[in-house]
Amino acid sequence: MKKVIVLGGYGNFGKRVVENLADIDGITLLVAGRNLAKAIACINKLQAGFKSHLPESTPAVLEPLVIDIYAADFSQKLKALSPYLVLHISGPFQGQDYRVPKACIAANAHYIDLADDRRFVCDITELDAAAKEKGVLIVSGASSVPGLSSAVIEHYQEQFAVIDAIDIAIAPGNKAERGLATVAAILSYTGHPIKVFKDGRWQNIYGWMDSKLNDFGGIVGKRHLANVDVPDLALFPSRYKVSERVSFQAGLELSLLHHVMVGMAYLAKKGLVKNWAPLVKVIVSVSNVFLPFGSDTGAMEVLIAGKKETGKKDTTKNNGRENNTDNTQQIKWTLYAPIGNGPYIPTLSMIILARKLLENRDTSQHKSGAMPCVGLLQLSDFTPYFQALSIYSAVESTANELAHEE
């Protein structure tokens, strides 16, 4: 049987990954972490859920595994387990080194992570030569960003000759589960500089600042947004040859909580607080007091603006005077997650890639090597998962085809 180790398998995202891979026959899913009791409880709860919906037990074998990625013998222990695939969900990834993917390469195991840290994801290519030598696939950032976001852009990019701007936004519902690792990751850069491509040049903005109100339409409506640091900000300007701007913002549904975060960012920017991340447990506990308020609906928006084709010049009209045709357009793709299913979205890129590996389907043009999760998935790969979760998308396209006389 192929062994799949899910590091952080009983956490907020880990349990969803295990749940979605448990129907694959001929594999052993090791729900891994430092707490045996939590791993066993997660497995028992998942199996109870399977039995209530299926006539037979889940095809995959579920087993607990106690392992510490920071232990001195982690690499040796992983190699002794001889896994086929390791799914790394044990965040936050801010400040982590590459001990886990390096251990996977040493163990001849494929590796996929859910990392959202900019440098962790972008610099994973440092391991490319080692991964190719062992013939394993090492993928970082198999999550909403840049996994899903890049799939959206690549689906629509052929409709543009030039992309001027890419603006991405995520707005979870207030009742969505708050994972400590996710919140800690955001707090680590709240009020700190973030390098972005803006106005055609690289410059600094500040985490969880530049607050604005964005209308997602549909079941979500208007939500507050602020700056968030993600790998897309570093990867997309060059990959898609963006001329003006790549931005990413996220927000909290409740205005009070959102603006408290903006205030926290201001304090950090002024140097009054060095780093909010060490207070993550207290902050999450306080925010949980507000769980009865708001909704369980969330949205993700990808807005692409540019030109359908380069400017045309027609010298046969207007007595020889030239006309430039402005073929600008924008496409807005919005994903809506009702009934509390938003927390599944960050796991889907990982689940899709894992299933392709486990079912011996082609994952991409890359059979081996280390890379960010960009261009590895098609938007159509997500469709069956969206349908199963009652998640749906809407697309708006606007164009401006006006001739400007010179």
Wavefront OBJ file of the C-alpha trace (Angstrom):
o trace
v 0.000 0.000 0.000
v 1.137 3.535 -0.713
v 1.733 5.474 2.484
v 0.555 9.072 2.632
v 1.704 11.062 5.645
v -0.449 14.103 6.426
v 1.576 16.368 8.709
v -0.935 18.357 10.726
v -3.596 15.863 9.678
v -5.950 16.567 12.588
v -5.881 20.356 12.199
v -8.367 22.732 10.609
v -7.257 22.007 7.036
v -5.614 18.630 7.618
v -8.825 16.864 8.601
v -10.453 18.085 5.375
v -7.579 16.748 3.286
v -7.757 13.344 5.004
v -11.523 13.265 4.530
v -11.172 13.904 0.791
v -8.465 11.307 0.206
v -9.984 8.542 2.325
v -12.007 7.058 -0.530
v -8.870 6.059 -2.461
v -8.338 2.329 -2.332
v -4.910 0.853 -1.668
v -3.411 3.644 0.432
v -2.647 4.161 4.092
v -3.313 7.648 5.403
v -1.175 8.472 8.408
v -2.780 11.310 10.371
v 0.384 12.832 11.790
v 1.297 15.338 14.458
v 2.739 15.635 17.941
v -0.496 14.763 19.758
v -1.564 11.106 19.587
v -4.909 11.718 21.279
v -5.891 14.371 18.732
v -4.873 12.131 15.834
v -6.955 9.230 17.171
v -9.937 11.491 17.868
v -9.756 12.866 14.321
v -9.689 9.377 12.818
v -12.610 8.192 14.975
v -14.696 11.211 14.019
v -13.956 10.813 10.322
v -14.715 7.096 10.347
v -17.997 7.708 12.166
v -18.906 10.223 9.479
v -17.998 7.815 6.691
v -20.111 5.033 8.177
v -23.122 7.303 8.416
v -22.925 8.101 4.690
v -21.427 4.980 3.116
v -22.546 1.341 3.252
v -18.997 0.198 4.016
v -15.944 1.581 5.760
v -13.663 3.954 3.881
v -11.322 2.172 1.385
v -8.175 3.865 2.726
v -6.597 2.694 5.965
v -6.425 5.493 8.550
v -3.703 5.352 11.187
v -2.349 7.854 13.740
v 1.297 8.853 13.698
v 3.229 10.761 16.329
v 5.997 12.756 14.684
v 7.646 16.122 15.278
v 9.018 17.961 12.259
v 11.410 19.865 14.529
v 12.888 16.762 16.180
v 16.538 15.988 15.498
v 15.631 12.522 14.188
v 12.731 13.680 11.980
v 14.468 12.931 8.679
v 15.560 9.464 9.800
v 12.095 8.634 11.133
v 10.457 9.790 7.918
v 12.840 7.722 5.803
v 12.137 4.640 7.931
v 8.404 5.053 7.265
v 9.093 5.007 3.501
v 6.136 7.182 2.446
v 5.072 7.596 -1.171
v 3.714 11.097 -0.523
v 3.983 13.635 2.298
v 1.386 16.384 2.660
v 2.713 19.211 4.809
v -0.082 21.189 6.500
v 1.679 21.937 9.749
v 1.949 25.732 9.699
v 2.554 28.527 10.155
v 5.181 28.393 7.422
v 6.551 31.842 8.231
v 10.012 31.208 9.631
v 10.103 27.510 8.692
v 13.132 26.166 6.852
v 13.088 23.385 4.262
v 13.713 20.516 6.685
v 10.469 18.778 5.677
v 10.818 18.869 1.879
v 14.533 18.015 2.213
v 13.630 15.009 4.349
v 11.091 13.959 1.710
v 13.707 14.133 -1.031
v 16.059 12.035 1.097
v 13.243 9.510 1.609
v 12.367 9.410 -2.131
v 8.898 10.730 -1.348
v 6.756 13.216 -3.237
v 5.870 16.344 -1.268
v 3.032 18.903 -1.398
v 2.471 21.689 1.099
v -0.222 24.196 1.945
v 2.262 27.023 2.542
v 1.156 30.625 2.228
v 4.472 32.234 3.162
v 5.879 34.230 0.288
v 9.547 33.277 0.602
v 8.864 29.657 1.550
v 6.821 29.126 -1.617
v 8.900 31.204 -4.039
v 12.296 29.855 -2.947
v 11.285 26.185 -3.065
v 13.051 26.062 -6.446
v 16.316 25.881 -4.470
v 15.518 22.178 -4.120
v 14.809 21.611 -7.820
v 18.069 19.884 -8.737
v 17.958 17.577 -5.692
v 14.316 16.669 -6.382
v 14.999 15.892 -10.036
v 17.981 13.732 -9.092
v 15.696 11.606 -6.888
v 12.790 11.770 -9.352
v 10.303 13.247 -6.873
v 7.817 16.093 -7.185
v 8.112 18.881 -4.592
v 5.243 21.421 -4.754
v 4.798 24.405 -2.453
v 1.734 26.627 -2.128
v -0.943 24.128 -3.167
v -3.722 26.236 -1.700
v -6.108 29.047 -2.654
v -2.993 31.028 -3.512
v -1.168 30.534 -5.725
v -2.710 27.140 -6.643
v -6.280 28.205 -7.405
v -5.543 31.860 -8.196
v -3.008 30.924 -10.895
v -5.448 28.386 -12.380
v -8.007 31.181 -12.769
v -5.535 33.551 -14.422
v -4.190 30.900 -16.780
v -7.749 30.018 -17.783
v -8.433 33.580 -18.938
v -5.010 34.907 -19.912
v -5.351 33.927 -23.573
v -8.092 36.550 -23.866
v -5.464 39.232 -23.193
v -2.561 40.383 -25.330
v -1.340 42.461 -22.396
v -2.269 42.143 -18.714
v -2.088 45.485 -16.935
v -3.354 44.509 -13.498
v -4.275 41.498 -11.381
v -6.255 42.159 -8.206
v -7.124 39.249 -5.919
v -9.314 39.366 -2.823
v -10.557 36.819 -0.285
v -13.353 37.441 2.224
v -14.217 34.549 4.570
v -17.397 34.489 6.612
v -17.084 35.360 10.293
v -18.351 31.923 11.322
v -15.591 30.111 9.406
v -13.177 28.112 11.543
v -10.126 30.080 12.645
v -6.984 27.989 12.405
v -4.225 29.142 14.763
v -1.551 28.680 12.099
v -3.448 30.769 9.546
v -4.088 33.596 11.994
v -0.485 33.506 13.235
v 0.741 33.800 9.658
v -1.333 36.957 9.089
v -0.321 38.475 12.413
v 3.374 37.948 11.628
v 3.304 40.643 8.919
v 0.479 42.846 10.216
v 1.848 46.387 10.117
v 5.105 45.286 8.494
v 6.367 46.195 4.978
v 5.265 44.072 2.034
v 7.023 44.494 -1.310
v 4.528 44.688 -4.187
v 4.496 45.565 -7.880
v 2.447 48.762 -8.014
v 2.298 51.619 -10.538
v 4.730 49.709 -12.709
v 7.474 49.436 -10.084
v 8.354 47.519 -6.925
v 7.531 49.376 -3.714
v 6.505 48.769 -0.103
v 3.020 48.728 1.362
v 2.038 47.587 4.877
v 0.265 44.441 6.038
v -3.412 44.842 6.938
v -3.452 48.515 5.947
v -4.899 50.436 2.958
v -8.349 49.308 4.088
v -11.151 49.592 1.540
v -14.693 48.342 0.927
v -15.144 45.891 -1.947
v -18.443 44.731 -3.417
v -18.292 40.990 -4.123
v -21.934 40.985 -5.185
v -24.108 37.894 -4.977
v -24.627 36.343 -1.549
v -21.652 38.150 0.005
v -22.067 41.801 -0.927
v -19.695 44.415 0.471
v -16.762 43.419 2.654
v -13.804 45.318 4.081
v -10.355 44.390 2.738
v -6.736 45.149 3.684
v -3.247 44.211 2.453
v -2.110 40.604 2.840
v 1.269 39.111 1.924
v 1.048 36.047 -0.339
v 3.328 34.328 -2.899
v 1.232 35.671 -5.797
v 2.636 39.154 -5.202
v 6.141 37.923 -6.048
v 5.308 35.296 -8.678
v 2.659 36.874 -10.898
v 4.261 40.122 -12.176
v 6.942 38.285 -14.146
v 4.997 35.125 -14.993
v 2.115 37.038 -16.557
v 4.184 40.042 -17.698
v 1.973 42.448 -15.771
v 2.610 46.072 -16.705
v 1.009 47.995 -13.823
v -0.064 46.160 -10.659
v -0.532 42.915 -8.754
v -2.461 43.257 -5.506
v -3.867 40.919 -2.888
v -6.200 41.815 -0.049
v -8.324 39.956 2.486
v -10.685 41.017 5.227
v -12.893 40.135 8.153
v -16.643 40.149 7.738
v -17.375 42.091 10.928
v -16.357 45.733 10.557
v -15.399 45.958 14.218
v -12.896 43.096 14.028
v -11.552 44.304 10.708
v -10.835 47.801 11.962
v -9.324 46.486 15.192
v -6.851 44.630 12.959
v -6.185 47.840 11.030
v -5.460 49.543 14.355
v -3.118 46.721 15.345
v -1.313 47.174 12.024
v -0.881 50.879 12.739
v 0.667 50.132 16.145
v 3.087 47.666 14.570
v 3.987 50.086 11.782
v 4.835 52.737 14.386
v 7.025 50.226 16.220
v 4.865 50.146 19.340
v 4.345 46.392 18.863
v 7.085 44.314 17.291
v 5.062 41.264 16.298
v 1.453 40.302 17.074
v 1.941 36.590 16.254
v 3.005 35.519 19.797
v -0.439 36.637 20.990
v -2.283 34.479 18.457
v -4.059 32.254 21.022
v -5.399 35.243 22.935
v -6.451 37.045 19.749
v -8.257 33.984 18.366
v -9.997 33.413 21.709
v -11.252 36.998 21.750
v -12.411 36.810 18.133
v -14.310 33.590 18.904
v -16.565 35.599 21.224
v -17.998 37.131 18.040
v -18.696 33.801 16.309
v -22.508 34.090 16.762
v -22.459 37.204 14.575
v -22.011 37.558 10.841
v -22.443 34.698 8.392
v -20.827 31.498 7.139
v -20.611 32.739 3.525
v -17.354 33.752 1.888
v -15.984 34.799 -1.484
v -12.823 34.938 -3.554
v -12.360 37.399 -6.400
v -9.795 37.518 -9.206
v -9.902 40.638 -11.365
v -7.783 40.734 -14.535
v -7.488 43.976 -16.507
v -5.622 44.563 -19.738
v -5.881 44.742 -23.494
v -7.424 42.223 -25.823
v -4.839 43.099 -28.458
v -2.159 45.697 -28.987
v -3.171 49.112 -30.296
v -4.063 49.233 -33.968
v -3.211 52.062 -36.298
v -5.302 52.900 -39.346
v -3.805 55.567 -41.653
v -6.403 55.222 -44.418
v -9.033 57.294 -42.613
v -9.408 60.869 -41.419
v -7.193 62.336 -44.151
v -4.205 60.268 -43.161
v -4.418 60.974 -39.451
v -3.724 57.941 -37.269
v -6.271 56.287 -34.999
v -5.265 54.213 -31.967
v -7.878 51.632 -31.014
v -8.086 51.043 -27.278
v -9.131 47.408 -26.794
v -9.092 47.410 -23.014
v -11.089 44.855 -21.073
v -11.399 43.315 -17.649
v -12.606 39.923 -16.472
v -13.822 39.430 -12.907
v -14.108 35.865 -11.622
v -15.868 35.531 -8.270
v -16.184 32.343 -6.233
v -18.987 32.105 -3.668
v -18.883 29.682 -0.745
v -22.202 29.319 1.110
v -23.177 27.077 4.046
v -19.785 27.261 5.745
v -17.816 25.430 3.054
v -15.245 28.187 2.530
v -12.535 26.478 4.658
v -12.455 23.613 2.139
v -11.211 25.908 -0.655
v -7.593 26.240 0.608
v -7.283 22.434 0.612
v -8.508 21.728 -2.917
v -5.259 22.348 -4.835
v -3.456 19.913 -2.534
v -6.232 17.329 -2.791
v -6.298 17.500 -6.601
v -2.526 17.168 -6.951
v -2.392 14.362 -4.379
v -5.112 12.380 -6.129
v -3.339 12.723 -9.470
v -0.150 11.338 -7.951
v -1.906 8.542 -6.075
v -4.027 7.562 -9.062
v -1.004 7.706 -11.397
v -2.397 10.571 -13.442
v -0.200 13.277 -14.923
v 0.151 16.180 -12.485
v 1.663 18.579 -14.996
v 4.376 18.843 -17.593
v 6.794 18.442 -14.670
v 7.286 14.818 -13.647
v 9.807 15.781 -10.983
v 11.491 18.829 -9.514
v 10.681 21.533 -6.965
v 8.333 24.376 -7.822
v 5.586 26.699 -6.576
v 2.063 25.534 -7.338
v 1.655 27.768 -10.371
v 0.438 26.474 -13.708
v 0.075 22.923 -12.393
v -3.729 22.872 -12.301
v -6.555 23.753 -14.621
v -9.656 25.567 -13.456
v -11.732 22.607 -14.648
v -9.900 20.391 -12.114
v -11.756 22.231 -9.345
v -15.250 21.953 -10.873
v -16.325 18.602 -9.347
v -15.167 19.722 -5.895
v -16.985 23.044 -6.183
v -20.151 21.219 -7.198
v -19.906 18.735 -4.324
v -19.486 21.593 -1.834
v -22.227 23.810 -3.341
v -19.529 26.358 -4.186
v -20.118 28.279 -7.405
v -18.554 31.029 -9.484
v -19.696 33.996 -11.535
v -17.800 35.714 -14.345
v -18.189 39.298 -15.529
v -16.443 40.680 -18.597
v -16.361 44.309 -19.686
v -14.638 45.810 -22.697
v -13.911 49.267 -24.031
v -13.312 49.526 -27.754
v -13.025 53.252 -28.417
v -10.882 54.828 -31.130
v -8.841 57.789 -29.942
v -7.750 60.171 -32.659
v -4.115 61.354 -32.649
l 1 2 3 4 5 6 7 8 9 10 11 12 13 14 15 16 17 18 19 20 21 22 23 24 25 26 27 28 29 30 31 32 33 34 35 36 37 38 39 40 41 42 43 44 45 46 47 48 49 50 51 52 53 54 55 56 57 58 59 60 61 62 63 64 65 66 67 68 69 70 71 72 73 74 75 76 77 78 79 80 81 82 83 84 85 86 87 88 89 90 91 92 93 94 95 96 97 98 99 100 101 102 103 104 105 106 107 108 109 110 111 112 113 114 115 116 117 118 119 120 121 122 123 124 125 126 127 128 129 130 131 132 133 134 135 136 137 138 139 140 141 142 143 144 145 146 147 148 149 150 151 152 153 154 155 156 157 158 159 160 161 162 163 164 165 166 167 168 169 170 171 172 173 174 175 176 177 178 179 180 181 182 183 184 185 186 187 188 189 190 191 192 193 194 195 196 197 198 199 200 201 202 203 204 205 206 207 208 209 210 211 212 213 214 215 216 217 218 219 220 221 222 223 224 225 226 227 228 229 230 231 232 233 234 235 236 237 238 239 240 241 242 243 244 245 246 247 248 249 250 251 252 253 254 255 256 257 258 259 260 261 262 263 264 265 266 267 268 269 270 271 272 273 274 275 276 277 278 279 280 281 282 283 284 285 286 287 288 289 290 291 292 293 294 295 296 297 298 299 300 301 302 303 304 305 306 307 308 309 310 311 312 313 314 315 316 317 318 319 320 321 322 323 324 325 326 327 328 329 330 331 332 333 334 335 336 337 338 339 340 341 342 343 344 345 346 347 348 349 350 351 352 353 354 355 356 357 358 359 360 361 362 363 364 365 366 367 368 369 370 371 372 373 374 375 376 377 378 379 380 381 382 383 384 385 386 387 388 389 390 391 392 393 394 395 396 397 398 399 400 401 402 403 404 405 406
